[in-house]
Amino acid sequence: MGRSRSKPSLKGLAQKYGGSVRKRYSRVYRLLKQKRQCPECGSLKFKRESAGIWVCGRCSFKVAGGAYDVAA
């Protein structure tokens, strides 16, 4: 019997907390970490600085938005 490939860990949520919670967490985590385009200069260095604050690493443009997504 061959080995199956394991999925990347979800920051310590291995077998804990149940499947629905892990799926919800992975959906939010993917949304948080996806690449975004800066509305000012157009570069792909637009990231979350803290909860609700988004900043561009290239032009230092700051904007307030949602906790996990800019548009929210």
C-alpha positions as CSV (number, residue, x, y, z in Angstrom):
1,M,0.0,0.0,0.0
2,G,1.5,3.4,-1.0
3,R,1.7,6.4,1.1
4,S,-0.6,9.3,0.5
5,R,0.7,12.9,0.4
6,S,0.0,15.0,3.4
7,K,-1.5,18.4,3.1
8,P,0.4,21.4,4.5
9,S,-0.3,22.0,8.2
10,L,-2.7,24.7,9.3
11,K,-0.7,26.2,12.1
12,G,-1.2,23.5,14.6
13,L,-4.8,22.4,13.7
14,A,-3.8,18.9,12.8
15,Q,-6.6,16.6,14.1
16,K,-8.1,19.1,16.5
17,Y,-11.2,21.1,16.4
18,G,-13.1,19.2,13.7
19,G,-13.3,19.3,10.0
20,S,-15.6,22.2,9.5
21,V,-13.6,24.6,11.7
22,R,-10.4,23.6,9.9
23,K,-12.0,24.2,6.5
24,R,-13.3,27.6,7.6
25,Y,-9.8,28.5,9.0
26,S,-8.0,27.4,5.8
27,R,-10.5,29.5,3.6
28,V,-9.8,32.6,5.7
29,Y,-6.1,32.0,5.8
30,R,-5.9,31.6,2.0
31,L,-7.9,34.8,1.6
32,L,-5.5,36.7,4.0
33,K,-2.3,35.5,2.3
34,Q,-3.2,36.0,-1.4
35,K,-1.4,38.5,-3.5
36,R,-3.1,41.9,-3.9
37,Q,-2.5,44.8,-6.2
38,C,-1.9,48.2,-4.8
39,P,-4.6,50.6,-5.8
40,E,-2.2,53.5,-6.0
41,C,0.9,52.2,-7.9
42,G,-0.3,48.8,-9.1
43,S,2.5,46.7,-7.6
44,L,1.8,43.3,-6.0
45,K,3.4,44.3,-2.6
46,F,0.1,45.2,-1.0
47,K,-0.1,43.4,2.4
48,R,-1.8,43.5,5.7
49,E,0.2,45.4,8.4
50,S,-2.2,44.7,11.2
51,A,-5.9,44.0,11.6
52,G,-7.7,46.3,9.2
53,I,-4.6,48.2,8.0
54,W,-3.2,47.5,4.6
55,V,0.0,49.0,3.3
56,C,2.0,48.9,0.1
57,G,5.7,47.9,0.4
58,R,6.7,49.9,-2.6
59,C,4.9,53.3,-2.4
60,S,3.9,53.2,1.4
61,F,0.3,53.8,0.5
62,K,-1.9,52.9,3.5
63,V,-5.6,52.2,3.6
64,A,-8.1,50.9,6.2
65,G,-10.2,47.9,5.2
66,G,-11.4,44.6,6.6
67,A,-9.5,42.4,8.9
68,Y,-8.9,39.6,6.3
69,D,-9.6,41.4,3.0
70,V,-9.2,45.0,1.8
71,A,-12.7,45.1,0.2
72,A,-14.5,43.8,3.3
